[in-house]
Amino acid sequence: MTSHDTDYELLSAQLKSLCEADPWWLPVLSNASALLYSTLPDLNWAGFYLMHEGHLTLGPFQGKVACINIALGKGVCGTAAQEDRTQLVRDVHAFPGHIACDSASNAEIVVPIHKDGQVKGVLDIDSPIPARFDERDREGLEQFVKTLEEYIVWN
């Protein structure tokens, strides 16, 4: 299965149903990470880092044990949060300052999540397959995050 086989519209619809069941951020992000991890092929990590006291802190995820805190501007996640821009990295080993939480990761995509116009956190997805993510994944995952932003309740 390639990324082009992924039905991102269906994923966003499933996420919307999960949000409608209970929009509180903890169950939503927990189920969202499970949904992505179980649906997208060739992943070794799918989850969230959330802004906390000026840096990113580990949130709900599926995969191996992960880094707990990431400074803004550091690694792919910190860069996505600081620049407020999706990072699609085909080779993480060529990314300046890459943080290797799992040495098996070779490709990564990180999408900022917003609340009231500010970055609230990031969706982070890793793959052991080099160049695993493409522009279709970027578009689909950005739509997935827009669904989160529309429905999630943070307090």
C-alpha positions in Angstrom: 0.0 0.0 0.0 1.3 3.4 -0.9 0.3 6.7 0.7 -1.9 7.2 -2.4 -4.0 4.3 -1.2 -4.8 6.1 2.1 -8.3 7.5 2.2 -7.6 10.7 4.1 -11.2 11.9 3.8 -12.4 8.7 5.5 -9.7 9.2 8.2 -10.9 12.7 8.9 -14.6 11.5 9.0 -13.6 8.8 11.5 -11.8 11.4 13.6 -14.8 13.7 13.5 -16.9 10.8 14.9 -14.4 10.3 17.7 -14.5 14.0 18.5 -18.2 14.1 18.6 -18.3 11.2 21.1 -16.2 13.2 23.5 -14.2 16.3 22.3 -11.9 16.5 25.3 -8.3 16.6 24.1 -7.0 13.5 26.0 -9.3 10.8 24.5 -9.4 12.6 21.1 -5.6 12.7 20.7 -5.3 9.1 22.2 -7.7 7.7 19.6 -6.3 9.9 16.8 -2.8 8.5 17.3 -4.2 4.9 17.4 -6.3 5.6 14.3 -3.3 6.9 12.3 -0.9 4.2 13.6 -3.3 1.4 12.7 -4.4 2.8 9.3 -1.3 4.3 7.7 1.2 1.7 6.5 4.9 1.6 7.3 4.9 3.7 10.5 6.9 3.2 13.7 5.5 6.2 15.6 2.4 8.4 15.5 1.4 10.9 18.1 1.4 14.3 19.5 3.6 16.8 21.3 1.9 19.6 23.1 3.1 23.1 24.1 3.8 23.3 27.8 5.8 25.9 29.6 7.4 27.2 26.4 8.5 23.8 24.9 6.9 20.7 23.4 6.0 17.9 25.8 5.1 14.4 24.9 1.3 13.7 24.5 -0.7 10.7 23.5 1.1 8.4 21.0 1.4 4.9 19.5 4.9 3.4 19.1 8.1 3.0 21.1 9.1 5.1 24.1 9.7 8.7 22.9 11.5 11.9 23.9 9.6 13.8 26.6 10.6 17.4 26.0 11.6 19.1 22.7 12.7 22.8 22.6 11.2 25.1 20.0 13.4 25.2 16.9 15.1 21.8 17.7 14.5 18.7 15.6 11.7 18.3 13.2 8.9 18.8 15.8 10.5 21.9 17.3 11.1 23.4 13.9 7.5 22.8 12.8 6.2 24.4 16.0 8.6 27.4 15.8 8.0 28.1 12.1 4.3 27.1 12.3 4.7 25.1 9.1 4.4 21.5 8.2 7.7 19.7 7.9 7.9 16.9 5.4 11.3 15.2 5.8 12.2 12.4 3.4 15.5 11.7 5.2 15.7 12.6 8.9 19.4 12.0 9.0 19.9 14.9 6.6 17.7 17.3 8.7 19.9 19.7 10.7 19.5 19.0 14.4 17.4 16.0 14.0 16.5 14.4 17.4 16.8 10.6 17.2 14.3 9.3 19.7 14.1 6.1 17.7 17.1 5.2 15.5 14.8 3.2 13.3 13.1 6.3 12.0 14.2 7.5 8.5 11.3 9.7 7.4 9.0 12.1 9.3 6.1 14.4 8.9 5.1 17.0 11.5 2.0 19.2 11.3 1.3 22.1 13.7 -2.0 22.2 15.6 -3.6 25.5 16.5 -5.9 27.0 19.0 -6.9 30.7 18.8 -4.3 31.3 16.2 -1.4 30.0 18.3 0.5 26.7 17.9 -0.9 24.4 20.6 1.2 21.3 19.6 2.2 19.1 16.7 1.1 15.9 15.1 4.3 13.8 14.6 4.5 10.7 12.4 7.7 8.7 11.8 8.5 5.9 9.4 11.5 3.5 9.0 11.0 3.8 5.2 13.0 6.6 3.6 10.9 9.1 1.7 7.7 7.4 3.1 5.7 10.7 3.1 4.8 12.8 0.1 2.7 15.8 -0.8 -0.5 13.8 -0.7 0.3 12.8 2.9 1.0 16.4 3.7 -2.4 17.5 2.4 -4.3 14.6 4.0 -2.6 15.0 7.4 -3.1 18.8 7.3 -6.8 18.1 6.8 -6.8 15.6 9.6 -5.3 18.3 11.9 -7.9 20.9 10.7 -10.6 18.4 11.9 -8.9 18.2 15.3 -8.7 22.0 15.5 -12.4 22.3 14.7 -13.7 19.9 17.2 -11.2 19.4 20.1 -11.8 21.0 23.5 -8.5 21.8 25.3 -9.6 22.5 28.9 
